[in-house]
Amino acid sequence: MSLLCSTQSKITSSGIALLLAWLCHGSALAVERSDILLDIVNHCVDPAQANYCTQCRAPRNDAACGAPLDCKKSTEVWALNASYTAIRDIKMCGCPASFVHGLALPISTVRGVEDPRRPDGIWQFAWDVATSRIETEALALVVNPQFHRSQNQLHVHLLRLSKDGRQQLAKHLPSYVSSLDQVWTSATQSAAAKGLADYGVLVAQRGPKDYLVVVTAESPEDAFTEWRCK
């Protein structure tokens, strides 16, 4: 076992657990470590693709690729359309059924918060998927800053706020939008006002069709959410 795999239990930063599990437990298909999520999107979410079972490093258990795979070796797809997909984050593996952590991703290649191609529609897609699993008053959607992530494919975390998360958010000068299609524009303006070149984004509900948007230099996932089970 490599040093990278042997140190898995000591690493807690956002996204690293997913990266290590697919590196250490997934197939041996060669891919840059920072592109594993992109590889999952390209080869694992749609079992109708040619040579799916040999091209995908972590096949879906409903894809008829053989015996059911362990949670950490499989991809669980929550939603899929022509533009986006939502999957279970590997940090759910081994956790109680009440713990929820998903990822919403574009099907096209988009690096992250810094990418001008970041799609406005991903926020509504992520919200719609998340509300079927998380109560709206506790729901948080998060994108981490460029320098607080392990993967170079845009992914929105679908999470619950921590117990004091909403109170902590109030200290970070949130902006407010009436449509989730306005999140990127609002975040860009807030980041400029705060002098942040790199930033993370958190979205939560303030009221019906009313959302707060917080940008921070650090990881909003770490600061405000229940991103892993105890």
C-alpha positions in Angstrom: 0.0 0.0 0.0 1.3 3.4 -0.9 2.0 6.2 1.7 -0.8 8.1 0.1 -3.3 5.3 0.8 -1.9 4.5 4.3 -2.5 8.0 5.5 -6.1 8.2 4.4 -7.5 8.2 7.9 -5.4 11.2 8.9 -6.7 13.5 6.2 -9.8 15.5 6.8 -9.9 18.4 4.3 -12.8 18.6 2.0 -12.7 16.3 -1.1 -9.5 14.5 0.0 -11.4 11.5 1.3 -13.2 11.0 -2.0 -9.9 11.4 -3.9 -8.0 8.8 -1.8 -10.8 6.2 -1.7 -11.0 6.2 -5.5 -7.2 6.1 -5.8 -6.7 3.3 -3.3 -9.9 1.3 -3.8 -11.0 2.1 -7.4 -9.8 0.5 -10.6 -6.3 1.0 -11.9 -7.3 3.2 -14.7 -4.7 5.9 -15.1 -5.8 9.5 -14.5 -4.4 12.6 -12.8 -5.4 12.7 -9.2 -7.0 16.1 -9.5 -9.2 14.8 -12.4 -10.8 11.8 -10.7 -14.2 13.5 -10.4 -14.1 14.5 -14.1 -13.2 10.9 -14.9 -16.3 9.8 -12.9 -18.5 12.2 -14.7 -17.1 11.1 -18.1 -17.1 7.4 -17.6 -19.3 6.3 -14.6 -22.6 8.2 -14.4 -24.2 6.9 -17.6 -24.1 3.1 -17.9 -25.4 3.3 -21.5 -21.9 4.4 -22.6 -19.9 1.9 -24.7 -17.6 -0.3 -22.7 -19.0 1.2 -19.5 -17.9 -1.6 -17.2 -14.3 -1.5 -18.4 -13.9 2.3 -18.7 -15.5 3.2 -15.4 -13.3 3.1 -12.3 -16.3 2.9 -9.9 -19.3 1.5 -11.7 -22.9 2.0 -10.6 -24.3 -1.0 -8.8 -27.4 -0.8 -11.1 -25.2 -1.1 -14.3 -24.9 -4.9 -14.5 -21.2 -5.0 -14.2 -21.1 -8.0 -12.0 -21.5 -8.6 -8.3 -22.5 -5.5 -6.2 -19.5 -3.3 -5.3 -18.6 -1.9 -2.0 -19.7 1.7 -1.3 -16.2 3.1 -1.8 -15.8 1.3 -5.1 -19.1 2.3 -6.7 -20.8 5.4 -7.9 -24.4 6.1 -6.7 -26.1 8.5 -9.1 -29.0 10.6 -7.6 -29.9 12.6 -10.7 -28.7 12.9 -14.3 -29.7 15.1 -17.2 -27.9 16.4 -20.3 -26.2 19.2 -18.3 -25.6 18.0 -14.8 -25.4 15.0 -12.5 -25.6 14.5 -8.8 -23.8 11.6 -7.0 -23.3 10.4 -3.5 -20.1 11.8 -2.0 -17.8 8.9 -0.9 -17.8 10.4 2.6 -21.2 8.9 3.1 -19.8 5.4 3.1 -20.0 3.8 6.5 -22.1 6.6 7.9 -25.6 6.4 9.4 -28.5 6.7 6.9 -29.4 10.1 8.3 -26.1 11.6 7.1 -26.2 13.2 3.7 -23.4 14.5 1.6 -23.8 14.7 -2.2 -22.1 16.4 -5.1 -23.7 18.1 -8.1 -21.4 18.4 -11.1 -21.7 19.7 -14.7 -21.3 17.1 -17.4 -19.0 19.5 -19.4 -15.5 20.3 -18.2 -15.6 23.2 -15.7 -12.6 23.6 -13.4 -14.2 25.4 -10.4 -15.2 28.7 -8.9 -12.5 30.5 -10.9 -13.8 29.2 -14.3 -15.7 31.7 -16.5 -17.6 28.7 -17.9 -19.3 28.0 -14.5 -22.9 27.4 -15.2 -25.6 29.4 -13.5 -28.1 26.5 -13.7 -26.1 24.2 -11.5 -27.4 25.9 -8.3 -31.0 25.2 -9.1 -30.2 21.7 -10.1 -28.3 21.1 -6.9 -31.1 22.6 -4.8 -33.8 20.5 -6.4 -31.8 17.3 -5.8 -30.8 18.2 -2.3 -34.4 19.1 -1.1 -35.4 15.5 -1.7 -32.9 14.4 0.9 -32.3 17.4 3.3 -34.9 19.6 4.9 -34.7 23.1 3.3 -34.1 25.1 6.5 -31.0 23.0 7.1 -29.8 22.7 3.5 -26.5 24.3 2.4 -25.0 24.2 -1.1 -21.2 24.8 -1.1 -18.4 25.3 -3.6 -14.9 25.5 -2.1 -12.2 28.0 -3.1 -9.7 27.0 -5.7 -6.9 26.5 -3.1 -9.1 24.5 -0.7 -10.1 21.7 -3.0 -8.5 18.5 -4.4 -10.5 18.2 -7.6 -10.4 20.4 -10.7 -14.0 19.7 -11.8 -16.6 22.0 -10.4 -18.7 20.3 -7.8 -21.4 21.7 -5.5 -21.6 20.0 -2.1 -25.1 19.1 -0.9 -25.0 19.3 2.9 -26.7 20.2 6.2 -25.7 23.3 8.0 -23.9 22.7 11.3 -25.9 23.4 14.5 -24.5 26.9 14.8 -23.9 27.3 11.0 -26.7 29.7 10.4 -25.7 32.0 13.2 -22.1 32.0 12.0 -23.2 32.9 8.4 -24.8 36.1 9.7 -21.3 37.3 10.7 -20.0 37.1 7.1 -22.1 39.8 5.4 -24.4 37.6 3.2 -26.0 38.9 0.1 -29.5 37.9 -1.0 -30.9 36.6 -4.2 -34.5 35.7 -5.3 -33.3 33.3 -8.0 -30.5 30.7 -7.7 -29.5 31.7 -11.3 -28.1 34.9 -9.7 -25.7 33.1 -7.2 -22.5 33.4 -9.3 -23.2 37.1 -10.1 -23.9 37.9 -6.4 -20.9 35.9 -5.3 -18.6 37.7 -7.7 -19.8 41.1 -6.5 -19.4 40.1 -2.8 -15.9 38.7 -3.4 -14.9 41.9 -5.1 -16.3 44.0 -2.2 -14.3 41.9 0.3 -11.1 42.0 -1.8 -11.1 38.2 -2.4 -9.4 36.9 -5.5 -10.2 33.3 -4.5 -13.3 32.4 -2.6 -15.8 29.7 -1.6 -19.5 30.1 -1.9 -22.3 28.9 0.4 -26.0 29.1 -0.5 -28.8 28.6 2.0 -32.5 29.5 2.2 -33.7 32.7 3.9 -37.3 32.3 3.0 -39.5 31.0 0.1 -37.7 31.9 -3.1 -35.2 33.9 -1.1 -31.6 32.8 -0.6 -28.6 34.0 1.2 -25.1 33.8 -0.5 -21.9 33.9 1.6 -18.4 34.1 0.2 -15.3 33.3 2.3 -11.6 33.0 1.7 -11.6 29.7 3.6 -13.7 26.6 2.9 -17.4 27.2 3.7 -17.8 23.4 3.8 -15.4 23.2 6.8 -16.7 26.3 8.5 -20.5 26.0 8.3 -21.6 22.4 7.5 -21.8 18.9 8.7 -19.5 17.6 6.0 -18.6 14.3 7.6 -20.3 11.9 10.1 -18.9 11.7 13.5 
